[in-house]
């Protein structure tokens, strides 16, 4: 899986407003990384990058809890356990996803979950591939729910002005960073404006994060994994798994509120969902260094010559061994892509 989020931080915060304990709509506060690893809007995001993640402000008690109930901050995609030693970028990239069926069995995920490190990974879409013969056809999935982005006229309690994000400054930085990365196509002013004004609902995916403290005393690394579940009927013909999507405010609150909602109760929201729509897109997105609207441009799929044969082959259930092989193949592809980007 790869994701796409081409919105600026100010718009992301607008899309994540919520009903606070005081009964009023509130806006999360954006918290930038102190390590210099900033979020960059992108049409094509693979593991190993920093993307926006929402969490309870109780994880930032001394700093932000008095000001807001929720915080959004960039985190590294690919969970690095708190006990990891050495360079996190030299880890095998097997922690970008976490299977919900085994999340309470594997120490890597169980330990942070028991500490309440539950989060919501934000994206305005994700890519998944369907293997047909020797070709992998990419599909772009977005939410089918109504837009969660609020208009300026709505009564929303703003975050603290001193911590409020400056969108013009981030836009300037984003352009510089994207331009400086070799192999990436620059997003034009028009494209950036269009992506910001789309006002499509964000996908809110359940995740688990951890904090890796470094021996040299430098800033700790915040990293995450996306929880995955068996695919629902909406995408089972394309891929056998899907991210655990939180489809409403109650589910988001239940997952984030680790202080009041026990883990054994919160896991009820981790389930397959139907709230998706999708379209086939160009294999242009298969190269993770390609970063432009071309990644999400729908294409017309070629119809199979023999519909009956195709239906029969598509309806055949895959064995556990075949599914395991697909998982291992995907992890290998992701690892190769990350190495190419370094």
Phi, psi and omega in degrees: 000138170234160184236174177219128169212108186248021179267151176280158184304325180296318179290324177299316178297322177299324182285347184247023178298153185210165178272114182283177181293340177275003178086354181261153177287135182235163182241128178299157175263135177277131179237112181284154177291139178276353183272357181089359178272087185271158175286138176234122178305139183204148175273352189209096185245126177246164177307148182103359177250165176266125180230161183291132180227135179258138180214167178291141178291350177295341175282350178235045192311307186288339187260308190239344185305321180293342186261332185204159177267339182226148180231144173243128179216150176290135175229156181283127182276111183130091190301127176254113183301151182299335182268001182294139177246146177092195184285118181297334181287351178264003176289153172290137184275064178254008184242017177290330175238156179226117179292127183297331182294334184240010185295336179261011178250323183274129183304323182306322182257325183299316183300307178295326179296321179291340176272002180084016184275066178258140184217172177239119180273128186257136176201155174260010172170165176219158180252141173220156187243143175248126182272120179232103185068235179260009184247141175250111182269120179279147175232145179251123183253135175228170180286143175261005179281168178290155181301137179260359181282125185269149177280162183294338183283346181286152183278092181242129178288119182286161174283177179297128184301327182292334182255359183295138183287140177265101186298326181293322179293318179294321179299318179297315180296318182299319179298316181297316185290319179293322181293327185280346182276119182296141176089352180260139177281136180287136174279127180285165178302319181296316181296318180296318181296318180297319182294326181287326186271359183300324179055042175270153180292142176283148169277131178246108186253132179294139181217171175232138179234163177218166182236119181257110180274134185268146183294336181276001177082004179285176184303135180291157179264124173264126181219161186216165170233147175271129177285137179239154181225167175301144184297143173278177184296336183293335183226009183297334180280350180256316180208151186275354178225163180210159176293151178281100184272136175263116193266352180207171184298325181296319180293320178297314181297319181296321182285321183282328188280068183294337183287331183245339181247114182296153182302317182296336176271322182294329183295349178297335182276352180274098185205168177289142182232155179256359189280055181227154168226156185209165175209150176289143179231172184291152175292001173306325182287344182297335174269111186293351177273350176281124185221086180200169179302342178302334181298326185252007181290119181297148175237167177265121180287140175285135182282141178293147181293321182245098184296322181294314179297318180295320180295317180296317180291326180287331183274349180291126181287140180274147178282165178300323180295320179294319179295320179296319179298321179296316178300314182295322180294320179295318179297322180293320179295316179299316180299318180294320180295319180296318180295324180293330182282340182287000000 
